[in-house]
Amino acid sequence: MTYLADANLICEPTKLRASEKACHWLEEHDAEIVIDAVVLAEICDGIAALPEGRKKRDLEQWFERLRGSVTCLPWSDETAIVWAGLHQDIRRSGFTVGIKDTMIAASAKLHGLTVATRNINDFARCGVTVLNPFD
């Protein structure tokens, strides 16, 4: 099985008080994990927002290692079409799910992937299979 890791999971090992369970899951499933361009952008944006200093430099180095070690699915025209349908389905349902989460869900749906995240409720509303490695 292949998992599309959400930013909250893929970044967990960089935290001071990282979840041992999530970090162990990442190690155990390393070969089965991909991210998409939206997750990559979320991580890059978070690092860019940090003030200059050691933490930012350390995360920039971690980010470059991540980019070299994980497959990143592109945001494609096909993904955009899947996203539009998914986004409208959610709007009609009366739920609110963040744009970035719906974009990640569209990638998962298009590629038949399970989303690995702590944010199971929003992704479940998107109609994709979800796994919470933090539990």
Secondary structure, 3 states (H helix, E strand, C coil): CCEEECHHHHCHHHCCCCCHHHHHHHHHCHHHEEEEHHHHHHHHHHHHCCCCCHHHHHHHHHHHHHHHHCEEECCCHHHHHHHHHHHHHHHHHCCCCCHHHHHHHHHHHHHCCEEECCCHHHHHHCCCCEECCCC
